[in-house]
Amino acid sequence: MHEPRKSSDKFHGDVGSFITAADAKSRTRQHRAFEEGKLGLKPDEVTKAEFFGINRISKLMGRKDCVGIRIYYGKRYEDADGDPTTQDKGELKPRLVLVGVRADGSDIFEDKEGLKDMIGDGDALADGAPCPQFC
């Protein structure tokens, strides 16, 4: 009989698998087909990816106690150029949010939401260059 897994079994520097280019292309192709078929999007409307620079990723990974990153799916309102807007002036677009993670599985950021004049200290990485637009 197996012992139950601890959360620490899942959060370490070797989680994830390298896959072949063929597998990667197949997975992303299936995503695009789903978005186009199920959601009725045109090929140039499907968000395929986001680019994040190595310096930003290195800074995120360099946080104290960071063993990896968690990538959240998110959405925000943007104009046709990908700049943030308000709901009445933009379209809701999928965007990624990258957060450093500790060995216990907790996200590395301080929640300052709702506190007046408090600006986040850059613990989460977002606003990569989206593809399409920057492919």
C-alpha positions in Angstrom: 0.0 0.0 0.0 1.3 3.5 -0.9 1.5 6.3 1.5 -0.4 9.4 0.6 1.6 12.0 -1.3 2.7 15.1 0.5 2.4 18.5 -1.3 6.2 18.7 -1.1 6.4 15.7 -3.5 4.9 17.9 -6.2 6.8 21.2 -5.6 10.5 20.9 -6.4 12.9 21.9 -9.1 12.3 18.8 -11.3 8.6 18.9 -11.8 7.5 18.8 -15.4 8.5 16.8 -18.5 10.4 17.7 -21.6 8.4 16.6 -24.6 9.3 16.3 -28.3 8.7 19.1 -30.8 6.1 16.9 -32.4 4.2 16.4 -29.1 4.4 20.2 -28.4 3.1 21.1 -31.8 0.3 18.5 -31.5 -0.8 19.9 -28.2 -0.8 23.5 -29.4 -2.5 22.6 -32.6 -5.3 20.9 -30.6 -5.7 24.0 -28.5 -6.1 26.2 -31.6 -8.6 23.8 -33.1 -10.7 23.8 -30.0 -10.6 27.6 -29.8 -11.6 27.9 -33.4 -14.2 25.1 -33.5 -15.8 25.3 -30.1 -15.6 29.1 -29.6 -15.9 30.1 -33.2 -12.7 32.2 -33.2 -10.9 33.0 -36.4 -7.3 31.7 -36.6 -5.9 35.2 -36.1 -8.1 35.7 -33.0 -6.8 32.7 -31.1 -4.1 33.6 -28.5 -1.4 31.0 -29.2 1.2 32.0 -26.7 2.9 34.8 -24.7 6.6 35.6 -24.7 8.4 36.5 -21.5 12.0 37.7 -21.4 14.7 35.7 -19.7 15.6 38.5 -17.4 12.1 38.8 -16.1 11.8 35.0 -15.6 15.2 34.9 -13.9 14.1 37.7 -11.5 10.9 35.7 -10.7 12.8 32.5 -10.2 15.4 34.3 -8.0 12.8 35.0 -5.3 13.7 33.7 -1.8 12.5 30.0 -1.4 11.4 29.8 -5.1 11.5 26.2 -6.4 9.5 26.8 -9.6 6.7 28.8 -11.2 3.0 28.4 -11.4 1.3 29.7 -14.6 -2.2 30.9 -14.1 -4.7 31.4 -16.8 -6.2 34.9 -16.7 -8.1 37.4 -18.7 -8.1 41.2 -19.0 -9.8 43.8 -21.2 -7.5 45.0 -24.1 -7.7 47.1 -27.2 -6.7 45.9 -30.7 -3.0 46.7 -29.9 -3.0 44.6 -26.7 -3.0 47.6 -24.3 -5.2 47.3 -21.2 -8.6 49.0 -21.3 -11.9 49.1 -19.4 -14.7 46.6 -20.1 -16.7 49.1 -22.2 -13.7 49.9 -24.4 -12.0 46.6 -24.9 -12.3 42.9 -25.5 -11.7 40.3 -22.9 -8.5 38.4 -23.8 -6.7 35.4 -22.3 -3.4 36.3 -20.6 -1.0 34.4 -18.5 0.2 35.3 -15.0 3.4 33.6 -13.7 4.1 33.3 -10.0 7.0 31.9 -8.0 6.2 28.9 -5.8 7.7 27.6 -2.6 8.4 24.0 -1.8 5.2 23.8 0.3 3.2 24.8 -2.8 2.4 28.4 -1.7 2.6 31.3 -4.1 5.3 33.8 -3.5 3.7 37.2 -3.4 2.3 39.6 -0.8 -1.4 40.3 -1.2 -1.7 44.0 -1.1 -5.0 44.2 -2.9 -7.4 46.6 -1.4 -4.8 48.6 0.6 -4.7 52.3 -0.3 -1.5 53.5 -2.0 0.1 50.0 -1.9 1.6 48.9 -5.2 2.5 45.2 -5.7 6.3 44.6 -5.5 6.5 42.8 -8.8 6.2 39.2 -7.4 4.0 38.1 -10.3 5.0 38.3 -14.0 2.3 39.2 -16.6 1.8 41.2 -19.8 4.0 39.1 -22.0 4.1 39.8 -25.7 1.0 37.9 -27.1 0.9 35.9 -30.3 -0.8 36.8 -32.5 0.6 40.3 -32.7 4.2 39.3 -31.7 4.9 35.9 -33.2 
